[in-house]
Amino acid sequence: MTTSIISRLGASPEEGIKAPVKAVSSGNLALFDAGMSIAGYVVQDSDRICVNGQTDSTENGIYVARLGRAWTRATDMNNSDDVQEGQLVVDENTGAVYTITVSAAPWQPGIGTVAFGLVLTPVGFFWGAIGGTLSNQGDLQTALDAKAALAHTHVEADITDLQAYILDAAGSIGADGEFYGRTNGAWVALPATLPPSAHTHVEADITDLQTYLLDSPSDGNFYARMDGAWSMVSTAAGTTGEIVAWPHEDVPQNFLACNGQSVNAVTFADLFAVVGYRYGGSGANFNLPDLRGEFIRGWANGSGNDPDRTSRTDSGDGSTGDVVGTKQDHAFAQHTHGLTRSLDDGSQVSIFDGGNNTRLASGQTGNSSTGGSETRPRNVYMQYIIRYAGGGSSGGGGGGGAAVW
């Protein structure tokens, strides 16, 4: 034995603790030169290094690093009597304690294998390397089993069979540009669009629902959202600007009376877009058609059904002739009356008009009239009303303004 007492604790190989090392490796080293990093420690010339995890396990042991040269085994681990099962060695870099395990005794350098198992860290025992070397092993195991696992993370390499699922070692995924997923232990192609499974929502899931439900006017009418705003929904369908014969003196909601009234062009913007100043008005106000006591006649529109269409008078905006909204006054169609005559006593001719059977003597003229103050057909009063949209009201109309559908 050529070991030196200076390089070890204790004078004989039976001593249980080796001299400390600067670092403990966990992977294969070249065992040449210095300057490499082991567990965060940069190896210097003449450092004692515990070499563990070599590809050739017979190279494991304690070495002295050499700058620019091959490492040499430490003098306390270069003979068969230098190594005993269960000896301890301390890592100065981490403060951890390792125990030595030999494959067979006696250990022979370069022939037998040796491993260094972590037995104690600065925070406590590491049970996996105890290997029965402590007498209170059972009590320690019981205590450790009662402890919850510490919070920790894993990298991909820790999950030993992950690559089989990701890389598809069995080759069951075709290189076809499709997406695949795992189900029941097999790869299946996924559809281009994954439909959501059947589900329901509660009110709280719709984050802005209350904005739509709570801010409509509270006036008893129906409202719907249109262009980011609430619009009142009429219960009767219709078109803005339509004129209706209404069998009542009161004007219903969403209508105005056709009585020639002036209304605001902004308040009744939708109706103004239809009517304009056709029936009079200017600037901020426009007039509605005045149909009180009037008969409505269909627009001739170039036809000959109104022979006097070119003489129709101003509707209110200066338009005359064959234009919607123009007017006509009373008129009779051109006509004649027939007369009858008879001989009275041979000396006079008596003339009677065809209407009143009045006798007109020779040299006498005259006529009498009959009828009312106008010429008209039989009729029934109705009130003409016009539908509006856009909100507001006036003296001749009823209801607040709103969009009418």
Contacts in CASP RR format, 6 or more apart in sequence:
PFRMAT RR
TARGET T0000
AUTHOR 0000-0000-0000
METHOD contacts of the structure
MODEL  1
MTTSIISRLGASPEEGIKAPVKAVSSGNLALFDAGMSIAGYVVQDSDRIC
VNGQTDSTENGIYVARLGRAWTRATDMNNSDDVQEGQLVVDENTGAVYTI
TVSAAPWQPGIGTVAFGLVLTPVGFFWGAIGGTLSNQGDLQTALDAKAAL
AHTHVEADITDLQAYILDAAGSIGADGEFYGRTNGAWVALPATLPPSAHT
HVEADITDLQTYLLDSPSDGNFYARMDGAWSMVSTAAGTTGEIVAWPHED
VPQNFLACNGQSVNAVTFADLFAVVGYRYGGSGANFNLPDLRGEFIRGWA
NGSGNDPDRTSRTDSGDGSTGDVVGTKQDHAFAQHTHGLTRSLDDGSQVS
IFDGGNNTRLASGQTGNSSTGGSETRPRNVYMQYIIRYAGGGSSGGGGGG
GAAVW
1 13 0 8 1.000
1 79 0 8 1.000
1 81 0 8 1.000
1 82 0 8 1.000
2 75 0 8 1.000
2 78 0 8 1.000
2 79 0 8 1.000
3 13 0 8 1.000
3 75 0 8 1.000
3 76 0 8 1.000
3 78 0 8 1.000
3 79 0 8 1.000
3 82 0 8 1.000
4 75 0 8 1.000
4 76 0 8 1.000
5 11 0 8 1.000
7 19 0 8 1.000
7 74 0 8 1.000
7 75 0 8 1.000
7 76 0 8 1.000
8 15 0 8 1.000
8 18 0 8 1.000
8 19 0 8 1.000
8 75 0 8 1.000
8 76 0 8 1.000
9 15 0 8 1.000
9 17 0 8 1.000
9 18 0 8 1.000
9 19 0 8 1.000
13 81 0 8 1.000
13 82 0 8 1.000
13 83 0 8 1.000
13 84 0 8 1.000
14 84 0 8 1.000
15 87 0 8 1.000
16 84 0 8 1.000
16 86 0 8 1.000
16 87 0 8 1.000
16 88 0 8 1.000
17 87 0 8 1.000
17 88 0 8 1.000
17 89 0 8 1.000
17 90 0 8 1.000
18 62 0 8 1.000
18 76 0 8 1.000
18 77 0 8 1.000
18 87 0 8 1.000
18 88 0 8 1.000
18 89 0 8 1.000
18 90 0 8 1.000
18 100 0 8 1.000
19 48 0 8 1.000
19 74 0 8 1.000
19 76 0 8 1.000
19 89 0 8 1.000
20 48 0 8 1.000
20 89 0 8 1.000
20 90 0 8 1.000
20 91 0 8 1.000
20 92 0 8 1.000
21 47 0 8 1.000
21 48 0 8 1.000
21 49 0 8 1.000
21 50 0 8 1.000
21 62 0 8 1.000
21 89 0 8 1.000
21 90 0 8 1.000
21 91 0 8 1.000
21 92 0 8 1.000
22 41 0 8 1.000
22 43 0 8 1.000
22 44 0 8 1.000
22 47 0 8 1.000
22 48 0 8 1.000
22 49 0 8 1.000
22 91 0 8 1.000
22 92 0 8 1.000
22 93 0 8 1.000
23 38 0 8 1.000
23 39 0 8 1.000
23 40 0 8 1.000
23 41 0 8 1.000
23 43 0 8 1.000
23 47 0 8 1.000
23 49 0 8 1.000
23 50 0 8 1.000
23 91 0 8 1.000
23 92 0 8 1.000
23 93 0 8 1.000
24 38 0 8 1.000
24 39 0 8 1.000
24 49 0 8 1.000
24 50 0 8 1.000
24 52 0 8 1.000
24 91 0 8 1.000
24 93 0 8 1.000
24 94 0 8 1.000
24 96 0 8 1.000
24 98 0 8 1.000
24 116 0 8 1.000
25 38 0 8 1.000
25 39 0 8 1.000
25 49 0 8 1.000
25 50 0 8 1.000
25 51 0 8 1.000
25 52 0 8 1.000
25 53 0 8 1.000
26 39 0 8 1.000
26 52 0 8 1.000
26 53 0 8 1.000
27 52 0 8 1.000
27 53 0 8 1.000
27 54 0 8 1.000
28 53 0 8 1.000
28 54 0 8 1.000
28 55 0 8 1.000
29 36 0 8 1.000
29 38 0 8 1.000
29 51 0 8 1.000
29 54 0 8 1.000
31 51 0 8 1.000
31 59 0 8 1.000
31 63 0 8 1.000
31 70 0 8 1.000
31 71 0 8 1.000
32 66 0 8 1.000
32 68 0 8 1.000
32 69 0 8 1.000
32 70 0 8 1.000
32 71 0 8 1.000
33 65 0 8 1.000
33 66 0 8 1.000
33 67 0 8 1.000
33 68 0 8 1.000
33 69 0 8 1.000
34 43 0 8 1.000
34 44 0 8 1.000
34 45 0 8 1.000
34 47 0 8 1.000
34 65 0 8 1.000
34 66 0 8 1.000
34 67 0 8 1.000
34 68 0 8 1.000
35 42 0 8 1.000
35 43 0 8 1.000
35 44 0 8 1.000
36 42 0 8 1.000
36 43 0 8 1.000
37 43 0 8 1.000
38 49 0 8 1.000
38 93 0 8 1.000
39 93 0 8 1.000
39 94 0 8 1.000
40 93 0 8 1.000
41 93 0 8 1.000
43 49 0 8 1.000
43 65 0 8 1.000
44 65 0 8 1.000
45 65 0 8 1.000
45 66 0 8 1.000
45 67 0 8 1.000
46 64 0 8 1.000
46 65 0 8 1.000
46 66 0 8 1.000
47 64 0 8 1.000
47 65 0 8 1.000
48 62 0 8 1.000
48 63 0 8 1.000
48 64 0 8 1.000
48 74 0 8 1.000
49 62 0 8 1.000
49 63 0 8 1.000
49 64 0 8 1.000
49 65 0 8 1.000
49 71 0 8 1.000
50 61 0 8 1.000
50 62 0 8 1.000
50 89 0 8 1.000
50 91 0 8 1.000
50 98 0 8 1.000
50 116 0 8 1.000
51 59 0 8 1.000
51 60 0 8 1.000
51 61 0 8 1.000
51 62 0 8 1.000
51 63 0 8 1.000
51 71 0 8 1.000
52 60 0 8 1.000
52 61 0 8 1.000
52 98 0 8 1.000
52 115 0 8 1.000
52 116 0 8 1.000
52 117 0 8 1.000
53 60 0 8 1.000
53 115 0 8 1.000
54 60 0 8 1.000
57 113 0 8 1.000
57 114 0 8 1.000
57 115 0 8 1.000
58 110 0 8 1.000
58 111 0 8 1.000
58 112 0 8 1.000
58 113 0 8 1.000
59 110 0 8 1.000
60 113 0 8 1.000
60 114 0 8 1.000
60 115 0 8 1.000
60 116 0 8 1.000
61 73 0 8 1.000
61 74 0 8 1.000
61 77 0 8 1.000
61 114 0 8 1.000
61 116 0 8 1.000
62 73 0 8 1.000
62 74 0 8 1.000
62 76 0 8 1.000
62 77 0 8 1.000
62 89 0 8 1.000
63 71 0 8 1.000
63 72 0 8 1.000
63 73 0 8 1.000
63 74 0 8 1.000
64 71 0 8 1.000
64 72 0 8 1.000
64 73 0 8 1.000
64 74 0 8 1.000
65 71 0 8 1.000
66 72 0 8 1.000
73 109 0 8 1.000
76 82 0 8 1.000
77 83 0 8 1.000
77 109 0 8 1.000
78 109 0 8 1.000
79 109 0 8 1.000
80 106 0 8 1.000
80 107 0 8 1.000
80 108 0 8 1.000
80 109 0 8 1.000
81 106 0 8 1.000
83 100 0 8 1.000
83 102 0 8 1.000
83 107 0 8 1.000
83 114 0 8 1.000
84 100 0 8 1.000
84 102 0 8 1.000
84 105 0 8 1.000
85 100 0 8 1.000
85 101 0 8 1.000
85 102 0 8 1.000
85 105 0 8 1.000
86 99 0 8 1.000
86 100 0 8 1.000
86 101 0 8 1.000
86 133 0 8 1.000
87 99 0 8 1.000
87 100 0 8 1.000
88 97 0 8 1.000
88 98 0 8 1.000
88 99 0 8 1.000
88 100 0 8 1.000
88 119 0 8 1.000
89 97 0 8 1.000
89 98 0 8 1.000
89 100 0 8 1.000
89 116 0 8 1.000
90 96 0 8 1.000
90 97 0 8 1.000
90 98 0 8 1.000
91 97 0 8 1.000
91 98 0 8 1.000
94 121 0 8 1.000
94 122 0 8 1.000
95 121 0 8 1.000
95 122 0 8 1.000
96 118 0 8 1.000
96 120 0 8 1.000
96 121 0 8 1.000
96 122 0 8 1.000
97 118 0 8 1.000
97 119 0 8 1.000
97 120 0 8 1.000
97 121 0 8 1.000
98 116 0 8 1.000
98 117 0 8 1.000
98 118 0 8 1.000
98 119 0 8 1.000
98 129 0 8 1.000
99 116 0 8 1.000
99 117 0 8 1.000
99 119 0 8 1.000
99 129 0 8 1.000
99 130 0 8 1.000
99 131 0 8 1.000
99 133 0 8 1.000
100 114 0 8 1.000
100 115 0 8 1.000
100 116 0 8 1.000
100 117 0 8 1.000
101 114 0 8 1.000
101 115 0 8 1.000
101 116 0 8 1.000
101 117 0 8 1.000
102 112 0 8 1.000
102 113 0 8 1.000
102 114 0 8 1.000
103 112 0 8 1.000
103 113 0 8 1.000
103 114 0 8 1.000
104 112 0 8 1.000
107 114 0 8 1.000
117 129 0 8 1.000
118 126 0 8 1.000
118 128 0 8 1.000
118 129 0 8 1.000
119 125 0 8 1.000
119 126 0 8 1.000
119 129 0 8 1.000
119 130 0 8 1.000
119 133 0 8 1.000
120 126 0 8 1.000
125 140 0 8 1.000
125 144 0 8 1.000
127 140 0 8 1.000
127 141 0 8 1.000
127 144 0 8 1.000
130 137 0 8 1.000
130 140 0 8 1.000
131 137 0 8 1.000
134 140 0 8 1.000
156 162 0 8 1.000
156 163 0 8 1.000
163 169 0 8 1.000
164 170 0 8 1.000
165 182 0 8 1.000
168 187 0 8 1.000
172 186 0 8 1.000
172 187 0 8 1.000
173 180 0 8 1.000
173 187 0 8 1.000
178 189 0 8 1.000
178 190 0 8 1.000
179 189 0 8 1.000
179 190 0 8 1.000
180 187 0 8 1.000
180 188 0 8 1.000
180 189 0 8 1.000
180 190 0 8 1.000
181 187 0 8 1.000
181 188 0 8 1.000
181 190 0 8 1.000
182 188 0 8 1.000
203 209 0 8 1.000
212 225 0 8 1.000
215 230 0 8 1.000
216 223 0 8 1.000
216 230 0 8 1.000
217 223 0 8 1.000
217 230 0 8 1.000
217 232 0 8 1.000
221 232 0 8 1.000
221 233 0 8 1.000
221 402 0 8 1.000
222 232 0 8 1.000
222 233 0 8 1.000
222 235 0 8 1.000
223 230 0 8 1.000
223 231 0 8 1.000
223 232 0 8 1.000
223 233 0 8 1.000
223 402 0 8 1.000
224 230 0 8 1.000
224 231 0 8 1.000
224 233 0 8 1.000
224 405 0 8 1.000
225 231 0 8 1.000
226 403 0 8 1.000
231 402 0 8 1.000
231 403 0 8 1.000
232 400 0 8 1.000
232 401 0 8 1.000
232 402 0 8 1.000
232 403 0 8 1.000
232 404 0 8 1.000
233 402 0 8 1.000
233 403 0 8 1.000
233 405 0 8 1.000
234 253 0 8 1.000
234 254 0 8 1.000
234 402 0 8 1.000
234 404 0 8 1.000
234 405 0 8 1.000
236 254 0 8 1.000
237 405 0 8 1.000
238 387 0 8 1.000
238 404 0 8 1.000
238 405 0 8 1.000
239 387 0 8 1.000
240 270 0 8 1.000
240 271 0 8 1.000
240 273 0 8 1.000
240 274 0 8 1.000
240 387 0 8 1.000
240 388 0 8 1.000
240 389 0 8 1.000
240 404 0 8 1.000
241 271 0 8 1.000
241 274 0 8 1.000
241 275 0 8 1.000
241 386 0 8 1.000
241 387 0 8 1.000
241 388 0 8 1.000
242 386 0 8 1.000
242 387 0 8 1.000
243 258 0 8 1.000
243 289 0 8 1.000
243 291 0 8 1.000
243 384 0 8 1.000
243 385 0 8 1.000
243 386 0 8 1.000
243 387 0 8 1.000
244 255 0 8 1.000
244 384 0 8 1.000
244 385 0 8 1.000
244 386 0 8 1.000
244 387 0 8 1.000
245 382 0 8 1.000
245 383 0 8 1.000
245 384 0 8 1.000
246 252 0 8 1.000
246 255 0 8 1.000
246 382 0 8 1.000
246 383 0 8 1.000
246 384 0 8 1.000
246 385 0 8 1.000
247 382 0 8 1.000
247 383 0 8 1.000
248 383 0 8 1.000
249 383 0 8 1.000
251 257 0 8 1.000
251 383 0 8 1.000
251 385 0 8 1.000
251 396 0 8 1.000
251 397 0 8 1.000
251 398 0 8 1.000
252 385 0 8 1.000
252 398 0 8 1.000
253 398 0 8 1.000
253 399 0 8 1.000
253 400 0 8 1.000
254 387 0 8 1.000
254 388 0 8 1.000
254 389 0 8 1.000
254 399 0 8 1.000
254 401 0 8 1.000
254 402 0 8 1.000
254 404 0 8 1.000
255 385 0 8 1.000
255 386 0 8 1.000
255 387 0 8 1.000
255 388 0 8 1.000
255 397 0 8 1.000
255 398 0 8 1.000
256 263 0 8 1.000
256 268 0 8 1.000
256 271 0 8 1.000
256 288 0 8 1.000
256 385 0 8 1.000
256 386 0 8 1.000
256 388 0 8 1.000
256 394 0 8 1.000
256 396 0 8 1.000
256 397 0 8 1.000
256 398 0 8 1.000
257 288 0 8 1.000
257 383 0 8 1.000
257 384 0 8 1.000
257 385 0 8 1.000
257 386 0 8 1.000
257 396 0 8 1.000
257 397 0 8 1.000
258 288 0 8 1.000
258 289 0 8 1.000
258 290 0 8 1.000
258 291 0 8 1.000
258 292 0 8 1.000
258 383 0 8 1.000
258 384 0 8 1.000
258 385 0 8 1.000
258 386 0 8 1.000
259 288 0 8 1.000
259 290 0 8 1.000
259 291 0 8 1.000
259 292 0 8 1.000
259 396 0 8 1.000
260 279 0 8 1.000
260 287 0 8 1.000
260 288 0 8 1.000
260 289 0 8 1.000
260 290 0 8 1.000
261 287 0 8 1.000
261 288 0 8 1.000
261 394 0 8 1.000
261 395 0 8 1.000
261 396 0 8 1.000
262 281 0 8 1.000
262 285 0 8 1.000
262 286 0 8 1.000
262 287 0 8 1.000
262 288 0 8 1.000
263 271 0 8 1.000
263 285 0 8 1.000
263 286 0 8 1.000
263 287 0 8 1.000
263 288 0 8 1.000
263 394 0 8 1.000
264 284 0 8 1.000
264 285 0 8 1.000
264 392 0 8 1.000
264 394 0 8 1.000
265 272 0 8 1.000
265 276 0 8 1.000
265 283 0 8 1.000
265 284 0 8 1.000
265 285 0 8 1.000
265 286 0 8 1.000
266 284 0 8 1.000
267 390 0 8 1.000
267 391 0 8 1.000
267 392 0 8 1.000
267 401 0 8 1.000
268 388 0 8 1.000
268 389 0 8 1.000
268 390 0 8 1.000
268 391 0 8 1.000
268 392 0 8 1.000
268 394 0 8 1.000
269 390 0 8 1.000
270 388 0 8 1.000
270 389 0 8 1.000
270 390 0 8 1.000
270 403 0 8 1.000
271 386 0 8 1.000
271 387 0 8 1.000
271 388 0 8 1.000
271 389 0 8 1.000
271 390 0 8 1.000
272 286 0 8 1.000
275 286 0 8 1.000
275 288 0 8 1.000
275 289 0 8 1.000
275 386 0 8 1.000
276 286 0 8 1.000
277 286 0 8 1.000
277 287 0 8 1.000
277 316 0 8 1.000
277 317 0 8 1.000
278 289 0 8 1.000
278 315 0 8 1.000
278 316 0 8 1.000
278 317 0 8 1.000
278 319 0 8 1.000
278 324 0 8 1.000
278 325 0 8 1.000
279 286 0 8 1.000
279 287 0 8 1.000
279 288 0 8 1.000
279 289 0 8 1.000
279 290 0 8 1.000
279 315 0 8 1.000
279 316 0 8 1.000
279 317 0 8 1.000
279 325 0 8 1.000
280 286 0 8 1.000
280 287 0 8 1.000
280 315 0 8 1.000
280 316 0 8 1.000
280 317 0 8 1.000
281 287 0 8 1.000
281 316 0 8 1.000
281 317 0 8 1.000
287 316 0 8 1.000
288 386 0 8 1.000
289 325 0 8 1.000
289 384 0 8 1.000
289 386 0 8 1.000
291 384 0 8 1.000
292 384 0 8 1.000
295 379 0 8 1.000
296 384 0 8 1.000
297 306 0 8 1.000
297 328 0 8 1.000
299 322 0 8 1.000
299 324 0 8 1.000
300 306 0 8 1.000
300 309 0 8 1.000
300 322 0 8 1.000
301 322 0 8 1.000
302 309 0 8 1.000
302 322 0 8 1.000
306 312 0 8 1.000
306 322 0 8 1.000
308 328 0 8 1.000
308 331 0 8 1.000
309 321 0 8 1.000
309 322 0 8 1.000
310 321 0 8 1.000
310 322 0 8 1.000
311 321 0 8 1.000
311 328 0 8 1.000
312 320 0 8 1.000
312 321 0 8 1.000
312 322 0 8 1.000
312 323 0 8 1.000
312 326 0 8 1.000
312 327 0 8 1.000
312 328 0 8 1.000
313 320 0 8 1.000
313 321 0 8 1.000
313 326 0 8 1.000
313 327 0 8 1.000
313 328 0 8 1.000
313 329 0 8 1.000
314 320 0 8 1.000
314 326 0 8 1.000
314 327 0 8 1.000
315 323 0 8 1.000
315 324 0 8 1.000
315 325 0 8 1.000
315 326 0 8 1.000
315 327 0 8 1.000
319 325 0 8 1.000
319 326 0 8 1.000
320 326 0 8 1.000
330 374 0 8 1.000
330 375 0 8 1.000
332 375 0 8 1.000
337 353 0 8 1.000
337 354 0 8 1.000
337 355 0 8 1.000
338 353 0 8 1.000
338 354 0 8 1.000
339 351 0 8 1.000
339 352 0 8 1.000
339 353 0 8 1.000
339 354 0 8 1.000
340 351 0 8 1.000
340 352 0 8 1.000
340 354 0 8 1.000
341 349 0 8 1.000
341 350 0 8 1.000
341 351 0 8 1.000
341 352 0 8 1.000
342 349 0 8 1.000
342 350 0 8 1.000
343 349 0 8 1.000
344 350 0 8 1.000
348 361 0 8 1.000
348 362 0 8 1.000
349 362 0 8 1.000
350 359 0 8 1.000
350 360 0 8 1.000
350 361 0 8 1.000
351 359 0 8 1.000
351 360 0 8 1.000
352 358 0 8 1.000
352 359 0 8 1.000
352 360 0 8 1.000
353 360 0 8 1.000
353 367 0 8 1.000
356 367 0 8 1.000
356 368 0 8 1.000
356 370 0 8 1.000
358 366 0 8 1.000
358 367 0 8 1.000
358 368 0 8 1.000
360 366 0 8 1.000
387 404 0 8 1.000
388 401 0 8 1.000
388 404 0 8 1.000
389 401 0 8 1.000
389 402 0 8 1.000
389 403 0 8 1.000
389 404 0 8 1.000
390 401 0 8 1.000
390 402 0 8 1.000
390 403 0 8 1.000
391 400 0 8 1.000
391 401 0 8 1.000
391 402 0 8 1.000
391 403 0 8 1.000
392 399 0 8 1.000
392 400 0 8 1.000
392 401 0 8 1.000
393 399 0 8 1.000
393 400 0 8 1.000
393 401 0 8 1.000
END
